[in-house]
Amino acid sequence: MTGEALRSERLRKVYTTRGGPSVEALAGVSMEVRRGERVALLGRNGAGKTTFLKIASTLLRPTSGSIEVFGHDVARNPDRARPYIAVVPQEGKPFFHLTPREQVYTYLRTRGLSRETAKARTEESLERMGLTEIADRLAITLSGGQRQRTMVATVIATEAPLLFLDEPSIGMDPFARRDVWESLRTLTQRGSTILLTTHYLDEAEALSHRLYIVERGEVLVSGTADDLKRSVGGTLKVTIPQGAVQVDAFRSFGACVADGEHLSVIVAPERIGELMDLAVRSRLTATVGPVTLEEAFLRVVGRSINEE
Amino acid sequence: MRSSDVVAPAPFRGLLAFLWTEALVQAHENLAMATSMVVQGVLLVFVWILSPGLIGVALVGAILFSMFAMGQRVLNEAAYIRIDHKANDLYLAGPLSPEAYFLGLSVGILVVYLTPVVILGVLAEVVIGFAPASVGLLLLLAAAVWLFAASLGYVFSTFFRDNRAIWAYSSLFFNAFGVLPPVFYPFGKFPTALQPIALLMPPSAAAALMQHAIGATALSLGQLELAVGGLLVETVSVFLFAIVWARRTVQGA
């Protein structure tokens, strides 16, 4: 096996429809995920994240380029790659007429695990995801968040060498999201590798060793969350609710983003006193906080991650 | 990584486990589903009242068409899993082979709903009094009709993006294969000019062969050859195509 869990080179995917225009979903994506890493793909809707994950998980054929999972060519020899992977599909649901316990257990059995191992992993996974109390209720009676937890529990229980999770915590409450994060951290400590997509920037930051920001089918930037935040040009963000009208007065401090009357200024720590003085003299209120991935994303993509 | 969990790929890996999964799903579904499978049995009451002499023919037709209906259920189930649940992605992006997915799904449905057909079989035995060879023939024909319908259903299921569109086609199949051709009524009542067509449609071909076996219809040698040959060729070719198609469509058709 190679040192990387996943490697793609100039991966392209063009969707063609009868009578309609072609759509280039991936425009040459190159990336690598090292073994034991947790890597997040960040991007707006339609950026190409799910297409990449579907190709990587052997569910879609690329138009050109190459992609390997543990050294196995995913497009040419998907059968070789499949035993190494497990996937939480976007908007995937468990069988409504299985209980979470049955769903996880039977799934592990289809992957070839022995009865004893499947049973032990099922119980552990259900407990980790907080599903023990509802483990014997049919999924049709569960809430959307509980069903999503069942999907994640199913895939986590595989402890597959490479896990793909497409928006894994969507629809979950904050406690359940943290259960997911904790479970994924444990999995990588045990040697699994994780590639996930998410719309939650806090999730990407809290969970991933490295991030790829994708827009219009291209990787715009990659690195650690700290790398990306540093690239914004400062480590502090000053928020001035009525400051947009005086944006020119603040430009010398760093990058300014005006949104309606609201102004955000990215500033280095050594200039924060000077900036606050100016705000006070201008009779403006201002609050200081750390730069987040939101600012990094905005700087790189030019739009918010939630903007359609 | 649990490298010990990584299994080598094989053509039917995971078949029994996925069959068990699907059977569990079906077993948990409500009784209405099972009831729909015995609707032919209920309709036999009318035959019993209106034309008791045809009850044997109708029972054989009900058995064969119930098998067809169970095969057809694969169309709805496979499409539902793929479109509404995206659970096919969960299963196929793993060591479960595409062939095992298709067959596990089909047989999983079959084993749960087989009971009503067995009941029809017992009724037929009481009414007709099958010779041992006829029982064997009936089992073979029932298996062929089911395999044809399941294979056709699975292939068709991959073409749809909306579950509601499938209802129309299910109804079309039901009428084209079960109501119009001579499945529930004697083969001889079907217009002579159209009889070759009926012998090329698996459910009516199987019904004609069974009617011939129990003495309810007399087929010529040419008709027998057409029915047997057609049923064999169509069932095997549609099944093999479904196996190939199951693999091909994992990464998008």
Chai-1 contact restraints between the chains, C-beta under 6 A:
chainA,res_idxA,chainB,res_idxB,connection_type,confidence,min_distance_angstrom,max_distance_angstrom,comment,restraint_id
A,S57,B,A93,contact,1.0,0.0,6.0,A-B,restraint_1
A,T58,B,A93,contact,1.0,0.0,6.0,A-B,restraint_2
A,L59,B,D89,contact,1.0,0.0,6.0,A-B,restraint_3
A,L59,B,A93,contact,1.0,0.0,6.0,A-B,restraint_4
A,L60,B,Q251,contact,1.0,0.0,6.0,A-B,restraint_5
A,L60,B,G252,contact,1.0,0.0,6.0,A-B,restraint_6
A,R61,B,Q251,contact,1.0,0.0,6.0,A-B,restraint_7
A,R61,B,G252,contact,1.0,0.0,6.0,A-B,restraint_8
A,D79,B,P9,contact,1.0,0.0,6.0,A-B,restraint_9
A,R82,B,G94,contact,1.0,0.0,6.0,A-B,restraint_10
A,R82,B,P95,contact,1.0,0.0,6.0,A-B,restraint_11
A,P83,B,V6,contact,1.0,0.0,6.0,A-B,restraint_12
A,P83,B,V7,contact,1.0,0.0,6.0,A-B,restraint_13
A,P83,B,P95,contact,1.0,0.0,6.0,A-B,restraint_14
A,Y84,B,V6,contact,1.0,0.0,6.0,A-B,restraint_15
A,I85,B,A93,contact,1.0,0.0,6.0,A-B,restraint_16
A,A86,B,G94,contact,1.0,0.0,6.0,A-B,restraint_17
A,V87,B,A93,contact,1.0,0.0,6.0,A-B,restraint_18
A,P89,B,K86,contact,1.0,0.0,6.0,A-B,restraint_19
A,P89,B,D89,contact,1.0,0.0,6.0,A-B,restraint_20
A,P89,B,L90,contact,1.0,0.0,6.0,A-B,restraint_21
A,G92,B,K86,contact,1.0,0.0,6.0,A-B,restraint_22
A,G92,B,L90,contact,1.0,0.0,6.0,A-B,restraint_23
A,K93,B,H85,contact,1.0,0.0,6.0,A-B,restraint_24
A,F95,B,V25,contact,1.0,0.0,6.0,A-B,restraint_25
A,H97,B,V25,contact,1.0,0.0,6.0,A-B,restraint_26
A,H97,B,H28,contact,1.0,0.0,6.0,A-B,restraint_27
A,H97,B,E29,contact,1.0,0.0,6.0,A-B,restraint_28
A,L98,B,V25,contact,1.0,0.0,6.0,A-B,restraint_29
A,E102,B,L24,contact,1.0,0.0,6.0,A-B,restraint_30
A,T106,B,T21,contact,1.0,0.0,6.0,A-B,restraint_31
A,R109,B,A17,contact,1.0,0.0,6.0,A-B,restraint_32
A,T110,B,G14,contact,1.0,0.0,6.0,A-B,restraint_33
A,T110,B,A17,contact,1.0,0.0,6.0,A-B,restraint_34
A,T110,B,F18,contact,1.0,0.0,6.0,A-B,restraint_35
A,T110,B,L96,contact,1.0,0.0,6.0,A-B,restraint_36
A,R111,B,G94,contact,1.0,0.0,6.0,A-B,restraint_37
A,R111,B,P95,contact,1.0,0.0,6.0,A-B,restraint_38
A,G112,B,V7,contact,1.0,0.0,6.0,A-B,restraint_39
A,G112,B,P95,contact,1.0,0.0,6.0,A-B,restraint_40
A,E159,B,R2,contact,1.0,0.0,6.0,A-B,restraint_41
A,P161,B,M1,contact,1.0,0.0,6.0,A-B,restraint_42
A,G191,B,M1,contact,1.0,0.0,6.0,A-B,restraint_43
A,S192,B,M1,contact,1.0,0.0,6.0,A-B,restraint_44
